[in-house]
Amino acid sequence: MRISHKRKVQLKLNKKLKLTDAAARPVRAAVKAEKPAPKAEAAVKAAEPVVEAAPKAKAATSVALTPKQQQVLDIVHANAEGINPKGIGLAAGQEDAKAASWATGALKKLAEEGLVERIQLAGNKVLYKAA
């Protein structure tokens, strides 16, 4: 690549960076202007009584689940007798060929968190039940 071409490319990139920086500055200034003064915050904090948080239940402290994990968990809860990964994938509307692999990742995470129970049957057959 010629040096003059490299210089032109670098100049164009620098111009774009300067434009984006200039556009972002007024937004940051507006955010800073909305914050109340530190003295006012201290006065408000001093006026409020301190309340200790009560211990939360196990269900409330559970890990945030992705929509896919939540869907898999709902399918497992619907089948109380247990269901295999392929059955979970098919119930979720996946193709027959990739139903099991679709559900496996979510099932591993749910099993680690203790939300589902993994039951190993003969050979490589596995069932998942709600914990």
N, C-alpha and C positions, 0 to 999 in steps of 0.2 A: 504494500500500500504506500502511496506517495505521502511524504511528510505534509505537504500542503493540504491534502485531503484530510489527514488526521487532525490538523489544526482546525479546519472548518467544522468537522464533526464535534470536536471538543468545545468549540465556541457555541455551537447550537445547543449542546447539552447543558452548558453553563447557563445560557439564556433561559432554557426551560426550567432549570433548578431555581434560578432567581425569581422567575415569575411565580412558581408554586410557593416559594417561601414568602413572597410579598402578599400573595392571596391568603395565606394561612395566618399571617400576623394579626389582621384586624379581628379574626375570630378569637384568637387567644386573648387579645386585649378585652374583648367583650366578656369573655368568661371570667377574667380576673376582676372586671368591674362589678360583676354580679355578686361576688363574695362579700359577706359582711365583714366589718372590721374585726380584728382579733379581740379587741377589748369587749365588744358587744357579745361575741361568742362566750367569753369567759363569764360575763355577767349572767347570761342565760343558763350556762352550765351550773353555776353556783346556786341559782334559784331553784333548779329542778332537784327533787329528792332522788337519791340513789336507790334503785330497785334491783335486787339480785334476780338473775334469771333462774327459773325453776328447771330441774333436769328434764330433758325431753325424752319422749318415748322412743323405743328402738325404730319404729316405723317412720317417725318424723326425722330421724337422723340418717335415714338410708341414703345411699349414693344416688345422685341425679342420674337418671337413665336416659339414654337416647331413645328416640321414637321407635327404632327397630327393636331395641332391648325391651321396651315397654310392651310392644306388640307380641314379642316372643313370650314374655312373662304372662300376659293375658291368656295366650293360647295354652300355656302349661297349666295355669290355674283352672282353665275350663275343662281340662282332662285330668281329673283327680286320680285315675288309675295309672297314669303315666303315659308318656308319648315319646316316640323317637324323633331324632332331628329331621328326618325326611317328612314325617307326618306334620311337624311344626311348619316346615317350609311349604308344604302343600296347602295347609290350612291358611297360610298367609298369602296364597295366590301365586307362588313361584312355580316355575317349570319343573317337570318331573326330574330332569337331569341335574339341575343345580339346587334342588330344594334343601338337601341335607347340608351342603356347604354354605348355603345362605344363612342357615340358622346356627351353625356351629360356633361362629365367633361370638355371637350374643350369648349363647348358652354357656360358654366358658367364663365370660365376665359375670353372668348371673350366678354361676356355681361358686366362683371365687368370693362373691359377696354374701353367699349363703341364702340367696333368695330361692334357688331351686336345688334339688337334691339329685345327684347323678348316681344311677344304679347300673352297675356293670352286670350284664347277663352273660350267658355262655358265648364264648368266642369274642367277636368284636361288636356284639349288639349292646346298645345302651338305651336306657329309658331315663327320662327326666320327670320328676314329680315336684310339686310345690312343697317348699320346706315349711 
